[in-house]
């Protein structure tokens, strides 16, 4: 089982728009559990993916404490210089992929020694991908690697 956990974009995007950008890729890649914070009160655009909102990151991560945690964060020279590149990463069978937002980095307060921090390699590695773009990339990478 895999779950997706994240933090709503509040400044540059609104949860209702973000919900559409995330929900459909989750559905297409067979993810049934989607965890988000803070509580926005929106309804999921369609019911094939179960969206549960939490008041804070701690409560959200406690809800999936039995799963391996895989944090997705940018790797830059000065920020997270010791991450694992996605193209070199072996996806656990069961895990929760944890995403931040433009203004919130969950690895700063929530990563534990046994957690993994993964970064998506780009030409510039400046860390400007939106969480919804990273989710799609991670799920596609997981699927392709499962074929091998």
N, C-alpha and C positions, 0 to 999 in steps of 0.2 A: 504494500500500500504506500502511495505517496500522497503528500499533502503540500499545499502551497500556503505560505504565511507571509503577510506583508503589512505595510503601513500605507494608508491612503495618501495620495497626493492631495494637498490642500491648497497650495499656492498657484501652481501653474496648470493644474487640472482639477476637476472636481470628481468625487467618488462615482457619481452616476455615469460620467463619460468613461472613467477608468474601468468601471465594472463591465462595460461592453467590450472594451479592449482586452480584458483579461479573461472574462468568462468563456468566450467562444474558443480561444486556443485551449483552455483547460478541458472543455468538452471534447474537442477534437482529439486530444491526446489521452483521454480516459481518466482525467483527474476528477475525483468526485468530492473531495474535501478542500475547501478554500477558506482560510482563516485570515481575518483582517482586523486592524485596529487603527484609530479609535473607532468607537461606535458612531456610524453616520446615520443609521436608520433607513438606508436605502433598501429596496427589495432587489433580489437577484433578477437580472433580465429574463432568465428562463430557469426552469427547475431541474435540469440535469446535473448541475453542480451545486452542492450544498454550501452556501456562504454563511459563515458564522462570524459575527463581529465581537470583539473584546474591548474592554475599556483601556487596556494597556498591554505592552509587549510581554511582561512577566506572566500575566494570566493566560495570554494566548499560547506562549511556549509551554506552560505547565499542562495545557490541554493535550499536548502531543509529546509528553515527556518520554514515552516509550520508543520514540523514533530517533534515528540518527539525524542530527541537525547539520544541514549544509547551507552555510551563509553565502550569498552571492553579493560580492562587493567589487568595486573597481580596484585594479592594481595599478598604482602609479609609483613613481620613484620615491615620493614622500608619504604616500598613504597606502597602507597594506602592502608593503614591498615583499612579503613572504607568503603570498597566496598560491594556490594550485591553479594552473591554467585549465580551463574547461576542456580543451582538446586533449589533455593528459589525464583527466579525472575519470576514475571508474565509479559509476553511479551505484550506490547501495540499492539493494532490492527494495527495502523499505526505508523511507526517509521523509523529512519535511525540508523543503527548500525554503529558506528564509530570505526575504527581500526587504530592502529599506525603501526609501523614497528620496526625492530630490533634497529634502531637508532633514532626513533622519537616517543615521547609520546605526543599525542594530548591533553590529559587531563591537562597537565601542563599549557597550554596557552588558551585552548578553552572551557573547561567545565564551565557551568553556574550553578547557584543554582538549577534551575529546571531540570537539566540534571541528568541522572542516570549513575553510573559507576558500571559495572558488571565484576566479575572475574570468571574464570573457575577453580573449585577445582580439584587439582591433588594430588597424594600421597605426593609430596615434596613441592608443592607451591613455586617453584623457578622462575616461570615466563618465561619459555623457549619455550613455544609453538609459532609457526609461526602464522602469521595472517591468512593464508589460512587454517590452522588446526582449529583455533578458529572459523572462519566463518562456517565451516562445522559443528562443535560442536553446535554452537548457532542455526543454522537453523534446525538441527535435534531436539534439545531441544524444539524449538518453535513448530515444527510439532507434536512431541509426546504430549506436553502439550495441544495442540489444540484438541486432541482426547478425553481428559478427560472431 
